[in-house]
Amino acid sequence: MSSGSDPSSVLAALERAQDAFEMVGRGRTEFEDGISADADWKTQLTKACRLLEVVDTLQAQDGYYTAVIEVCFGAIERSIEAYALSMTTDTLQDFQDHQFSYERAHQIGLFERQTAEEMRNLYSENRTESYYGGGRPTEEQADAMTELAIAVHQFAVSQIRESGVCLCD
């Protein structure tokens, strides 16, 4: 807990955020449109759809390369997780480590080993550098990540037996 020297504006905002995630005293909860609550794989798939929509919005604004790259990695992971959750006995708790999604993509036959390893390496080497490191992301990197995120999402969706869940169409 705070010793009393932290700004009251930060403490008030922190308390509000904690309450918001605990859904305390909010009355009727307003969930994000489009995110499915029917099954975990549908939730992850529709989150990926919404993330790709955000990428499209950011790309239209031009110049938000860091955000585009970050959101693309999120969309890729949600797409792989959706496939895994729909086709295996995996649970959401299995996907607490970002790199696990890429490893699991090969283990369950979504991608060949080399492709999954290259995606994991792309994540571990470049996501960390673009987000936490001193690197300055480029337009070319953002465009390439957008293309990759869309391709992974479309492929994962095409491999899931149940159709009609993806919001991207």
Secondary structure, 3 states (H helix, E strand, C coil): CCCCCCCHHHHHHHHHHHHHHHCCCCCCCCCCCCCCCCCHHHHHHHHHHHHHHHHHHHHHHCCCHHHHHHHHHHHHHHHHHHHHHHHCCCCHHHHCCHHHHHHHHHHCCCCCHHHHHHHHHHHHHHHHHHHCCCCCCCHHHHHHHHHHHHHHHHHHHHHCCCCCCCCCC
